[in-house]
Amino acid sequence: FPAALEQREAAEIKFANAPQPFSGAIGAIDCTHVGIVAPKENEEAFVNHHGYHSMNVQMIYDPELRILNVSAKFPGSRHDAAIWMQSPVRNLMELCHRQGERQTWLLGDSGYLLEPWLLTPILNAPNGSPEYIYTAAHCSARSVIERCFGALKSVWRCLSHQRLLMYEPDMAGSIINACAMLHNMRLHYRIPFEEIAEEDVAQANAMPAPGPYIAEPLEGRARLAEGRRVQQQLIRDNFVHL
């Protein structure tokens, strides 16, 4: 993950020059389930909202399909937003924001809480409104992560929805991390991926996102308000006159 300012600036340039650009973005974030056999301990925690055992794996990608960060240690019942709240990347993004870096963010879906450093779509925005145009651009830029999950699971078939990792969670997490590293090595050495059919991407990402994360009533209220202010300023600056 781009920890240094110069790296984040380079990541912003990548998104600015991507086929689906988005101002200030340095990565797209989402989680995906990887099926595992029922573990011997805390078995019930690994049952996801589809009723089978899995790891809920958080990944952050850039527009070149490179994995910037992977967290493969949480059980399938854990909500995406709860995983993000415990992420060291979130701590880094918050620190950068507090130190004055106010126009750098990740792109997440509506299952995440809006934060000044993590932008989410605006649901039910009126057709043709600046909010609608912002959301269309956001979803288009964020779609890279769906393509990445499709590419990852179509090459490393042990991660696909048709398979199970036949190991305890710690070993399953290590295998997921290894697949992520091998994925990045393929990109680095320009080893081509086979053409991925639309239906294969759809199957790899067949599990819909969970519902919104329900936070405590007072948790993050100021952070949410600041996130809305940042989001509205971005819309005024970039999407009002389109």
N, C-alpha and C positions, 0 to 999 in steps of 0.2 A: 504494500500500500504506500502511496506517495506521502512519506512522513515529513520530508523537508519542503520548504516553501517553493524552491526551484522545481521540485518534482511535481508539486500540485499545479504550478503554473504550466508545466509541460502537459500535464493531464488535461487541463482546461483547453489547451490548444488542440489536443486530440479530439475532444468533444466538439469544439467550435468548427473543426474541419471534417467532422464525420458526416456520412450521408444523411443522418438525422441529427442535426446539431442542436445543442441546448446551452445557452449562455451560463457560464459559471460551474457547470457540472464537471465532476472529476470521476464519477463512477455511478453504476446502477447497482442497486442492492435488492436481493430477494432471497427467499429460502426455498428449498426443494426437499422432498422426502426421499430417502433411500431406504428400501425395505431391508429388514434384518429378521433373523429368527428370534423367537421370544427369549429374552435374556433370563438368566436364572434369578437375578436380583432385581427388585423394583420393576417387575414385568409390566404392571399396569401403567406405569409412567410412559412406556414406549408405544402405547396404543394411540394412534393418531385419530383425527376426526373422521377418517374413513374406515376405522375399525381394524386396521392391521398394524403390526409392529414396525417401527421405522426410527431412523435418526432424522431430525429436522436440521438440515444443513444450510447455514447462511453463507452466501457468496457475494462478492462484489467484483464486477467486471468493468473493463473499459471498452470503448467502441471497436477495438481490434480483437475482441473476444478473449483477451488475456484476463486471467483471474488475478485480482489484486489482493484478495483476502478470502480466507475460507475458515469457517468455524464448524467443526464436525464433532461436537461433543454433547449436543443436547438431545433429549428424547423426543419422540414424535409428538407427544402431547403438548410440548412447549410452544407457545404462540410466537410467530415471527417477531413481533414487536418486543416481546419479553426477552428474546435472544439478543436483539439489538441493544436493549437497555443495559445488558451486561457486556457489551462488546468493547474491547480496548480501542477500536476504531472510533466508536462514538465518543469516548473520552478525549481522543485526539481532536476530533472535529469540534467538540465543545471548547476545548482549550484554544484552538486556533481562532474560534469566533470571539472568545473573551479577550484575546490579544489583538483584536482589531481586524481579523480577516473575515469580512462580512459579505463577500460575494462568491463564496465557494460552498458547494453542496453536493450531496448525493441525491439520487432519484429513487424513490420507493413507491410502492403501490399504496392503495387506500387501506391496507391492513396495518400500515405504520402510522404512528402519531406524527403530525406535522411539527417540525422543529426548524429553527433558523438555519440549520446545516443539513436538513433532510427534507426535501420538498416532495409533496404528495399531490395527486390530481385533485381537482375540484369536481365532486360528483354533482350531477344534475345541473350543470351550468347551462344557461340558455343558449340555444344554437346561434352561432355567429357572434356571441359576446366575446370580449377580451379574455374572460375566464375560460370560455370554451376553446378558444384558439390556444391559450396557454396549456390547457389540459391535453389537447391534441398533440402539441409539440412535445409535451412531457411524456406522454404514452409512446409516441413514436421513438423518442430517444431512448426510453427505458426498455423498449422491445428487444434491445441487444441482449438482455439477460435471458430472454426466452430462447433466442437463437443459440446462446452459449450453453444453456442447459441441454438443449437438443443435441448440439455437437458433442458435448461431454458424454452424455448418456448413450449416444449412438456409437461412439468409439469404444468407451469403457463400459461394455455391456453389463458388467456386474452391478452397475449403478442404475440400470434401467428399471422401469416399473414392472417389467416382466420377470425380474430376477430377485433373489434375496441374498444378502451377504450372510453366510453361514457361520458367523462368529459373534462373540460377545461384543458389546458396544465399544469398548476401548479399541479392540482390534479393528472393528468396522470403521471407526473414525480414522485410524491410521491408514487403512486402505483407501478411504475417500481422499485423505490428504495426498497420498501417493498418486492417485489418479489426477488430482488437480495439478500436481507438479509435472506429471508427464504431459498433461494437456498444454501447459505453458512451454514445455520443452519442444513439443511439436511445432508450436507457433514460432519459437525462437529459431529453430533450424529449418523453418519453412517447409515442413513435411505436410503435404496437402491433405486436407480432410476430404473424404468422399462427399459427393453432393448429397445433401440431406433433404429428403423429400418433406413436403409440408406435413404430410400425415405422420411422419416419424417425429417431427418436432412436436406436433400436437400430442402424440402418445407419450413422449418423454416428459411433457409438462401437463399430463392429463389431470392432475389433481388441482382443483380450483383453490384460490387463496382462502384462508380462513377469514372469518368475520373480523370487524374492527377490534383492536385491543381495548379492553375495558380497564381503564386506570382508576385509581382512587380518586374521589371527587376533587380533592385539592392538589393532586399530584400534577406537577408540570403546568399549572395554569398560566403562570407568567411566561414559561417557555413557549406554550402554544400561542399566546398572544403575540409574542415576538416573532414566531414563525409566520403567523398571518400577516404581520406588518411587512416582513421580508418578502413574502409571496406576493402581496399586493403591490409593493414597490417594483418588483420584477415585472409584473404584468403591466404596470403603467409605463415602465421604461422600454418594454420590448414588444408588447402585444396589443396596445391600444389602437395603433394606426395601421395595423395590417389589414 
